[in-house]
Amino acid sequence: MALGNAIALGPPSAYLDGPRIVELAKQHGIEALHPGYGFLSENEAFARACEEAGIVFVGPPAKAMADMGDKARSKEIMTAAGVPCVPGYHGAEQTPEQLRARAKEIKYPVLLKSVKGGGGKGMRIVRTDEEFEAQLRSARAEARASFGDGGEVMLVEKYVVRPRHVEVQVFADRYGNCVALGERDCSVQRRHQKILEESPAPLLDDVTRHNLWDKARTAALAVGYVGAGTVEFILDKDTGEFYFMEMNTRLQVEHPVSEMVTGTDLVEWQFRVAAGERLPLTQEEIEARILERGAAIEARIYAENPDKGFFPDSGKLVHLVTPQTDPDVRIDAGFVEGDTVSEAYDGMIAKLIVRGRDRETAIRRMELALREYEVVGLSTNIEFLKRLCRSQAFVDGDVETGFIDQWKDELFAPRQTSDEVFAQAALGLLNSQIQPAVSGGGPHGASLGFGETGLQSGRKFAFRVRNDAAPEDAEPEIAQVEVVQRGNKLFTVSVSRGGAPAVVLENVVCDPAVKAPAKTALTTFFPKSRVETTLVQDPAAPEKLTVFQLGEKTELTLVAPGWFEKALGLKEVVGSVVAPMPCKILRNEVAEGQEVEKGAPLVV
């Protein structure tokens, strides 16, 4: 496909400037606009502006978008069409007292949700009457900030205690045809936002599955839908009943899962339908493909720190290695090594999608692909995703939206750092320090050229494991490593930590290679294993080391001698506070010189 010209929109927020985008499209003779996944893809005014300008909007009609975009209106339409909805209040009475009275009628726990909501914004679970008003204020403030005027209008719905989030990918053309391309289970979430999506949904009987498909098609046809859309349902694990939640009137981030299990290209379908063509496949043809193609899973790779409550992160991608792709392993990425992930946008770095002949194969393939990822420069959720794939509860398909909280002890269990990790870090640092002086020699022959006696006197390093999951008052894990060279590429390595006797690794053969500045690849033969490792030093902070070994990532800090820290004033100032993520300071709660107690708020 030939690519056209790129058109500069302006400042970072310009991607939301619908009028400017339409004007630029008219200036450049653009015939159609695809809105992507973002806010404009569900913006009724933008779709209508495209229609009025004679530009094809690659998406549903503006009216269908308006009907489904208003959560209260959509539930009225669904109820009339016979699609089951969660019991709740969707009316115009919006004072705190009125909404609170409705919550009492529905009975706690209830869910507060903005009529314009999406992505978990403006959504709060209220478990008791006493916390209702505080949660309402919080939900409204977030919804108004996220969706503008009207965002503060709230729905009050019964909160299903053990819900699964199951959605159906639908597609409709202009001729009244509508198909369901299977369902996706999106139950594994944090902050009401998806982490893993899979199809088919696990532990779902065929009667319920086909009922979901039928109700989703009914929902789309009820509003005269055209194009790609997703009808989302809440499935009650305790009763097996399901309820309409909302319809996303766009192509979703997780659509590759449906593409994998149906062998389709849904973006191509979007353009074909927008051009007036009929749907390429019938419902029967799609179902036959689903039966043949097994299972697919998508993992969202986010710049965030799961050990710190999934706080978003940002920074430069100092080092990036991605999994090998093939017809069953796909990566949709927005960044490459050297790019900066900004806090101005969503923190999703990439999507990793895999397919297998069955769910178990797909999960295993996902974990193996995740083990190939190497990211340095910011925090990601990759290590968490690996643990998720190994969770027996997940493998068994026992999922619900509270899965992470339910299994947090297992998912966030501390990991022991092996002696070989510390040994490889020391060997890699040693190599980078003396690389300019390396000279040739036979196997286990002359020592590296470092003074008259080579390295017989040894080198010592101290490493601290960077562990964000550890309690603040926990003693950091520190390992002391001594490396003594016995010959060319031949070493003795001793590792001691926590006052325990040193573990001595004899006859260690290490063949390091500097891949790039601050990056070293090591192939090392230990007494009982062969280990391949990548060691990366952060160019901006050389004391920060990242070790990729046996499919796991370990972050270390090279500990400087005490006298060195004291001389340069490197010790952290007592009582200092560091923000856990990039943010804007709204107000200071304390003044300079004021005494504060532990737990008191300092800054908002």
Disulfide bonds with the S-S distance in Angstrom:
none
